[in-house]
């Protein structure tokens, strides 16, 4: 079972993308995720994914992101979540590639 709590931001899009991503890639895993929309300008990033325990994660996402950039960043951070869950080595290039692949998949569904 997957659960998501969204603090601020686009709750519906965040939830929909999370459930799609989990079904697509991590259907056999139980994940509790909190997504926090906040000011990350001082950090110079659009998002972070942090593991709290084996199945609990926090994603922080820049609160000013909109549209395609928001979707891309969520998909990027969801990929990092998958890296944690599956013990895949951290790879930023892979996360950026995953954004494109998953945006293409989502666009074909619409």
C-alpha positions as CSV (number, residue, x, y, z in Angstrom):
1,X,0.0,0.0,0.0
2,X,1.2,3.5,-0.9
3,X,0.4,6.6,0.9
4,X,1.2,10.3,0.2
5,X,0.8,13.4,2.2
6,X,1.2,16.7,0.2
7,X,2.0,19.9,2.1
8,X,1.2,23.0,-0.1
9,X,1.5,23.0,-3.9
10,X,-0.5,21.0,-6.4
11,X,-1.9,18.1,-4.3
12,X,-3.9,16.5,-7.1
13,X,-1.1,16.4,-9.7
14,X,1.4,15.3,-7.0
15,X,-0.9,12.4,-5.9
16,X,-1.7,11.4,-9.5
17,X,1.9,11.3,-10.6
18,X,2.9,9.4,-7.4
19,X,0.3,6.7,-7.9
20,X,1.1,6.4,-11.6
21,X,4.9,6.1,-10.9
22,X,4.3,3.6,-8.1
23,X,2.1,1.4,-10.3
24,X,4.6,1.7,-13.2
25,X,7.8,0.9,-11.2
26,X,7.2,0.0,-7.6
27,X,3.9,-1.8,-7.4
28,X,5.2,-4.4,-5.0
29,X,6.6,-2.0,-2.5
30,X,4.9,-0.2,0.3
31,X,5.9,3.5,0.5
32,X,4.8,6.4,2.7
33,X,5.7,9.7,1.1
34,X,5.5,13.3,2.3
35,X,5.9,16.0,-0.3
36,X,6.7,19.4,1.1
37,X,6.5,22.4,-1.2
38,X,8.9,25.1,0.1
39,X,11.4,27.8,-0.8
40,X,14.6,26.0,-2.0
41,X,16.2,29.0,-3.6
42,X,19.1,29.2,-1.1
43,X,19.9,25.5,-1.8
44,X,20.0,26.1,-5.6
45,X,18.0,23.0,-6.4
46,X,14.4,22.3,-7.5
47,X,14.0,19.3,-5.2
48,X,15.4,16.8,-2.8
49,X,14.4,13.2,-2.0
50,X,15.3,11.9,1.5
51,X,14.9,8.5,3.0
52,X,13.6,8.5,6.6
53,X,13.3,4.7,7.0
54,X,13.0,1.6,4.8
55,X,9.6,2.7,3.5
56,X,9.3,6.4,4.6
57,X,10.4,9.2,2.3
58,X,10.3,13.0,2.2
59,X,10.5,15.0,-1.0
60,X,11.0,18.7,-0.8
61,X,10.1,20.6,-4.0
62,X,10.6,24.3,-4.9
63,X,7.2,26.0,-4.3
64,X,7.4,28.3,-7.3
65,X,7.6,25.6,-9.9
66,X,4.7,25.3,-12.4
67,X,3.6,23.3,-15.4
68,X,6.1,21.1,-17.1
69,X,9.0,22.1,-14.9
70,X,6.9,21.0,-11.8
71,X,6.1,17.7,-13.4
72,X,9.7,17.1,-14.5
73,X,11.0,17.8,-11.0
74,X,8.4,15.5,-9.4
75,X,9.3,12.7,-11.8
76,X,13.0,13.3,-11.1
77,X,12.6,13.0,-7.4
78,X,10.3,10.0,-7.7
79,X,13.2,8.4,-9.6
80,X,15.5,9.1,-6.7
81,X,12.9,7.5,-4.4
82,X,13.0,4.4,-6.6
83,X,16.8,4.4,-6.4
84,X,16.6,4.3,-2.6
85,X,13.9,1.6,-2.6
86,X,15.7,-0.7,-5.1
87,X,19.2,0.1,-3.8
88,X,20.3,1.5,-7.2
89,X,23.4,3.6,-7.2
90,X,22.7,7.3,-7.2
91,X,22.9,8.6,-10.7
92,X,21.9,12.2,-11.7
93,X,22.2,11.4,-15.4
94,X,19.8,8.5,-15.0
95,X,17.3,10.7,-13.1
96,X,17.4,13.3,-15.9
97,X,16.9,10.6,-18.5
98,X,14.0,9.1,-16.4
99,X,12.3,12.6,-16.5
100,X,12.2,12.5,-20.3
101,X,11.2,8.8,-20.6
102,X,8.4,9.3,-18.1
103,X,7.1,12.6,-19.6
104,X,6.9,10.8,-22.9
105,X,5.0,7.9,-21.3
106,X,2.6,10.4,-19.6
107,X,2.1,12.4,-22.8
108,X,1.1,9.2,-24.7
109,X,-1.5,8.5,-22.1
110,X,-3.2,11.8,-22.5
